[in-house]
Amino acid sequence: MISKENTQILKGLAISMVIVEHLGQVLHIAALNPLGPIGVCLFLFVSGYGLSCSYKKNGRNKYFSKRILKVYIPYLVSIAIFSIWSYFIGKTLTVKAIFSYAILKELPQGSFWYLQLLFYWYMVFYFLTFLFDNEKVLATALCVATFVITVYSGFNRLYVWQFASFPAGIIISKNKQMTFKIPKNIRGALLLTVSVIMVILKKTQYVEAHELGVADTILQIGITWCLSLLMFCVTEHLKRKKALEKLILAIGSVSYELYLAHVLPLDWLKQQVTTKNLLFYGIIVLLFTTILYVADFFIQRIEKNMMRN
């Protein structure tokens, strides 16, 4: 069973990797590119796991109200912040653009594709619960629905890479007592070794000549999953480093706010990368995160009142 503390650590590791990868894009450091897919994989896995546990406990009671309060309202707050930010940098948004962002028809920044995919799964999971009572059948149906979503997206490579992340969280939540006979240290070494082998294969002439082809895609998914599973081993090691564990837990507690906040001014930073702009970007991200954190505090108060009613 994945504890609440482990979940927070995984979220902290996930957002740290996503931010580092995005900054790597800005600074043109290609070696950091694999970190983003791993971070998103962890986010989606934890989301699927948490959703399944919540459904098992509460059923469909206030299903959408919880998702709206925890995920959608903070996103709307981030759109409001983005609108103000755009005004100050001389790019005033139209009402039409703001509305398109609000309903996720268009994205204020490309990295918000993650939310589109997450909302797809929220909707699909909810309606599948009306059709299937058996947990295993429900998980299988979700995997099929995931394939349909991937096809509907036009085989968006980002969707394809993450097609199993959310369903895996659902499946693991149904099998919490799964055990591994391989010791953790050996398991971690095996995952790292397999990842290195797949990275080497991905760099071969044939695979690079067929970028985004079948072989490249399978290897990308394999690398992402092996390194994501490796993060579960990392969480165990972090628990022995109390200071570092506390830091990652703190980051994990504001992971969603950080995700929203760091993305909003990212395109502005990409236009002109200087030391001054990097420092200003850091300050802006901290400010946006604080605003979103305060908003989340009031959202949680509202949620608690709803639970009492």
C-alpha positions as CSV (number, residue, x, y, z in Angstrom):
1,M,0.0,0.0,0.0
2,I,1.3,3.5,-0.9
3,S,1.1,5.7,2.2
4,K,0.1,9.3,2.2
5,E,3.7,10.3,3.0
6,N,5.0,8.2,0.1
7,T,2.5,10.0,-2.1
8,Q,3.7,13.4,-1.0
9,I,7.3,12.4,-1.6
10,L,6.5,11.1,-5.1
11,K,4.7,14.4,-5.9
12,G,7.7,16.3,-4.6
13,L,10.1,14.3,-6.8
14,A,7.7,14.6,-9.8
15,I,7.3,18.4,-9.7
16,S,11.1,18.8,-9.2
17,M,11.8,16.7,-12.3
18,V,9.2,18.5,-14.4
19,I,10.6,22.0,-13.4
20,V,14.2,20.9,-14.0
21,E,13.2,19.5,-17.4
22,H,11.4,22.6,-18.4
23,L,14.4,24.8,-17.4
24,G,16.5,22.3,-19.4
25,Q,14.4,23.2,-22.4
26,V,14.9,26.9,-21.8
27,L,18.7,26.4,-21.4
28,H,18.9,23.9,-24.3
29,I,20.2,21.0,-22.1
30,A,18.9,18.0,-23.9
31,A,20.2,15.5,-21.3
32,L,17.4,16.7,-18.9
33,N,14.6,15.9,-21.3
34,P,13.7,12.4,-19.9
35,L,12.9,14.0,-16.5
36,G,9.7,15.6,-17.7
37,P,7.9,12.4,-18.8
38,I,9.0,10.6,-15.6
39,G,7.5,13.4,-13.5
40,V,4.3,13.5,-15.4
41,C,4.1,9.6,-15.2
42,L,4.4,9.9,-11.4
43,F,1.8,12.6,-11.2
44,L,-0.7,10.7,-13.3
45,F,-0.1,7.4,-11.4
46,V,-0.6,9.1,-8.1
47,S,-3.8,10.8,-9.4
48,G,-5.2,7.4,-10.6
49,Y,-4.3,5.8,-7.3
50,G,-5.8,8.5,-5.2
51,L,-9.0,8.7,-7.3
52,S,-9.6,5.0,-7.1
53,C,-9.1,5.0,-3.3
54,S,-11.4,8.0,-3.0
55,Y,-14.1,6.3,-5.1
56,K,-13.8,3.1,-3.1
57,K,-14.4,5.1,0.1
58,N,-17.0,7.6,-1.1
59,G,-18.5,6.2,-4.3
60,R,-19.8,8.8,-6.7
61,N,-20.9,11.1,-3.8
62,K,-19.7,14.6,-4.6
63,Y,-17.3,13.1,-7.2
64,F,-17.2,16.1,-9.5
65,S,-17.4,18.7,-6.8
66,K,-14.2,17.3,-5.3
67,R,-12.4,17.3,-8.6
68,I,-13.6,20.8,-9.4
69,L,-12.5,22.2,-6.0
70,K,-9.1,20.4,-6.0
71,V,-8.1,20.6,-9.6
72,Y,-10.2,22.9,-11.7
73,I,-10.7,25.9,-9.4
74,P,-6.9,26.3,-8.9
75,Y,-6.5,26.1,-12.6
76,L,-9.1,28.9,-13.1
77,V,-7.1,31.0,-10.5
78,S,-4.0,30.4,-12.5
79,I,-5.8,31.6,-15.6
80,A,-6.7,34.8,-13.7
81,I,-3.0,35.2,-12.7
82,F,-1.9,34.5,-16.2
83,S,-4.3,37.2,-17.6
84,I,-2.9,39.8,-15.2
85,W,0.7,38.7,-15.9
86,S,0.0,39.0,-19.7
87,Y,-1.3,42.5,-19.2
88,F,1.8,43.6,-17.4
89,I,4.2,42.2,-20.1
90,G,2.1,44.0,-22.8
91,K,0.2,41.0,-24.1
92,T,-3.4,41.7,-23.0
93,L,-5.6,38.7,-23.5
94,T,-9.0,38.9,-25.2
95,V,-12.2,37.7,-23.3
96,K,-12.5,35.0,-26.0
97,A,-8.9,33.7,-25.3
98,I,-9.5,33.7,-21.5
99,F,-12.8,31.7,-22.0
100,S,-11.0,29.2,-24.3
101,Y,-8.3,28.7,-21.7
102,A,-10.9,28.3,-19.0
103,I,-12.6,25.4,-20.7
104,L,-9.3,24.0,-21.9
105,K,-10.2,24.3,-25.5
106,E,-6.9,26.2,-26.0
107,L,-4.0,26.2,-23.6
108,P,-2.2,29.2,-22.1
109,Q,1.0,27.2,-22.3
110,G,1.7,23.9,-24.0
111,S,2.5,22.1,-20.7
112,F,-1.1,22.3,-19.6
113,W,-1.8,19.3,-21.9
114,Y,-1.4,17.3,-18.7
115,L,-4.6,18.8,-17.3
116,Q,-6.5,18.0,-20.5
117,L,-5.5,14.3,-20.3
118,L,-6.3,14.3,-16.5
119,F,-9.8,15.7,-17.1
120,Y,-10.4,13.1,-19.8
121,W,-9.7,10.4,-17.4
122,Y,-11.8,11.9,-14.6
123,M,-14.8,11.9,-17.0
124,V,-14.2,8.4,-18.4
125,F,-13.7,6.9,-14.9
126,Y,-16.9,8.4,-13.6
127,F,-19.1,7.1,-16.5
128,L,-17.4,3.7,-16.5
129,T,-18.4,3.2,-12.9
130,F,-22.1,3.1,-14.0
131,L,-21.3,0.3,-16.4
132,F,-19.0,-1.9,-14.4
133,D,-19.1,-2.9,-10.8
134,N,-16.3,-5.4,-10.9
135,E,-13.0,-3.6,-10.1
136,K,-10.9,-5.7,-12.5
137,V,-13.4,-5.2,-15.3
138,L,-13.5,-1.5,-14.5
139,A,-9.7,-1.3,-14.7
140,T,-9.7,-3.2,-18.0
141,A,-12.4,-0.9,-19.5
142,L,-10.3,2.1,-18.4
143,C,-7.3,0.8,-20.3
144,V,-9.5,0.3,-23.4
145,A,-10.9,3.8,-22.9
146,T,-7.4,5.2,-22.6
147,F,-6.6,3.7,-26.1
148,V,-9.7,5.4,-27.5
149,I,-8.6,8.8,-25.9
150,T,-5.1,8.3,-27.5
151,V,-6.7,7.6,-30.9
152,Y,-9.0,10.6,-30.5
153,S,-6.0,12.8,-29.8
154,G,-4.6,11.9,-33.2
155,F,-1.9,9.8,-31.4
156,N,-0.5,12.8,-29.6
157,R,2.9,11.6,-28.7
158,L,2.6,13.0,-25.1
159,Y,-0.7,11.1,-24.7
160,V,0.9,7.9,-26.2
161,W,3.8,8.1,-23.8
162,Q,1.5,8.4,-20.8
163,F,-1.3,6.1,-21.9
164,A,-0.9,3.6,-19.1
165,S,0.1,6.0,-16.2
166,F,-3.3,6.8,-14.8
167,P,-4.8,3.3,-15.4
168,A,-1.8,1.8,-13.6
169,G,-2.6,3.9,-10.5
170,I,-6.2,2.5,-10.6
171,I,-4.9,-1.1,-11.0
172,I,-2.4,-0.8,-8.2
173,S,-5.0,0.6,-5.9
174,K,-7.1,-2.5,-6.5
175,N,-4.1,-4.7,-5.7
176,K,-2.6,-3.0,-2.7
177,Q,-1.1,-6.1,-1.2
178,M,1.1,-6.8,-4.2
179,T,4.5,-8.0,-3.1
180,F,7.9,-8.3,-4.8
181,K,10.3,-11.2,-4.1
182,I,13.2,-9.2,-5.4
183,P,15.0,-7.2,-2.7
184,K,14.7,-3.4,-3.1
185,N,18.4,-2.7,-3.8
186,I,18.5,-5.4,-6.5
187,R,15.2,-4.2,-7.9
188,G,16.6,-0.7,-8.2
189,A,19.8,-1.9,-9.8
190,L,17.8,-3.9,-12.4
191,L,15.5,-1.0,-13.2
192,L,18.5,1.3,-13.7
193,T,20.3,-1.3,-15.8
194,V,17.3,-1.9,-18.1
195,S,16.8,1.9,-18.4
196,V,20.5,2.4,-19.5
197,I,20.1,-0.4,-22.1
198,M,17.0,1.1,-23.5
199,V,18.6,4.6,-23.6
200,I,21.5,3.1,-25.6
201,L,19.1,1.4,-28.0
202,K,17.2,4.7,-28.4
203,K,20.4,6.3,-29.5
204,T,21.2,3.8,-32.2
205,Q,21.2,4.9,-35.8
206,Y,18.0,3.0,-36.8
207,V,15.9,4.4,-33.9
208,E,17.1,8.0,-34.3
209,A,16.4,7.7,-38.0
210,H,12.8,6.8,-37.2
211,E,12.2,9.3,-34.5
212,L,8.7,8.9,-33.0
213,G,8.3,5.6,-34.8
214,V,7.1,2.4,-33.1
215,A,10.6,1.4,-31.8
216,D,11.3,4.9,-30.5
217,T,7.9,5.1,-28.8
218,I,8.1,1.7,-27.1
219,L,11.6,2.5,-25.8
220,Q,10.5,6.0,-24.6
221,I,7.6,4.4,-22.7
222,G,9.9,1.7,-21.3
223,I,12.5,4.2,-20.1
224,T,9.8,6.4,-18.5
225,W,8.3,3.5,-16.7
226,C,11.5,1.9,-15.5
227,L,12.8,5.2,-14.1
228,S,9.4,6.0,-12.6
229,L,9.4,2.7,-10.8
230,L,12.9,3.5,-9.7
231,M,11.5,6.6,-7.9
232,F,9.7,4.3,-5.6
233,C,13.0,2.9,-4.5
234,V,14.3,6.4,-4.1
235,T,11.5,7.3,-1.7
236,E,12.8,4.6,0.6
237,H,16.3,6.0,0.6
238,L,15.0,9.5,1.2
239,K,13.4,8.4,4.4
240,R,16.9,7.8,5.8
241,K,17.8,11.4,5.0
242,K,15.5,13.3,7.2
243,A,16.4,16.8,6.2
244,L,16.1,15.9,2.5
245,E,12.9,14.0,3.1
246,K,11.3,17.0,4.8
247,L,12.3,19.3,1.9
248,I,10.8,16.9,-0.7
249,L,7.6,16.5,1.5
250,A,7.3,20.3,1.6
251,I,7.7,20.5,-2.2
252,G,5.2,17.7,-2.6
253,S,2.6,19.5,-0.4
254,V,2.5,22.4,-3.0
255,S,3.3,20.3,-6.1
256,Y,0.1,21.2,-8.0
257,E,0.5,24.9,-7.2
258,L,4.1,24.7,-8.3
259,Y,3.1,22.9,-11.5
260,L,0.6,25.7,-12.4
261,A,2.8,28.6,-11.3
262,H,6.1,27.6,-13.0
263,V,4.4,27.0,-16.3
264,L,2.6,30.4,-16.6
265,P,5.7,32.7,-17.2
266,L,7.7,29.9,-19.0
267,D,7.1,31.2,-22.6
268,W,8.2,34.7,-21.5
269,L,11.5,33.2,-20.1
270,K,12.1,31.3,-23.4
271,Q,12.0,34.5,-25.4
272,Q,15.2,35.9,-23.7
273,V,17.2,33.8,-21.3
274,T,19.5,35.9,-19.1
275,T,20.7,35.6,-15.6
276,K,18.5,38.6,-14.6
277,N,15.4,37.0,-16.3
278,L,16.1,33.6,-14.6
279,L,16.2,35.3,-11.2
280,F,13.0,37.3,-12.0
281,Y,11.4,34.1,-13.2
282,G,12.2,32.4,-9.9
283,I,10.6,35.3,-7.9
284,I,7.5,35.3,-10.1
285,V,7.1,31.5,-9.7
286,L,7.3,31.8,-5.9
287,L,4.8,34.7,-5.9
288,F,2.4,32.8,-8.1
289,T,2.8,29.7,-6.0
290,T,2.0,31.6,-2.8
291,I,-1.1,33.1,-4.4
292,L,-2.3,29.7,-5.5
293,Y,-1.4,28.2,-2.1
294,V,-3.6,30.8,-0.3
295,A,-6.4,30.2,-2.8
296,D,-6.1,26.4,-2.2
297,F,-6.3,27.1,1.6
298,F,-9.7,28.7,1.2
299,I,-10.8,26.0,-1.3
300,Q,-10.0,23.3,1.3
301,R,-12.1,25.2,3.8
302,I,-15.0,25.1,1.4
303,E,-14.5,21.4,0.8
304,K,-14.6,20.7,4.5
305,N,-17.9,22.6,4.8
306,M,-19.3,20.6,1.9
307,M,-18.2,17.4,3.6
308,R,-20.1,18.4,6.8
309,N,-23.2,19.0,4.8
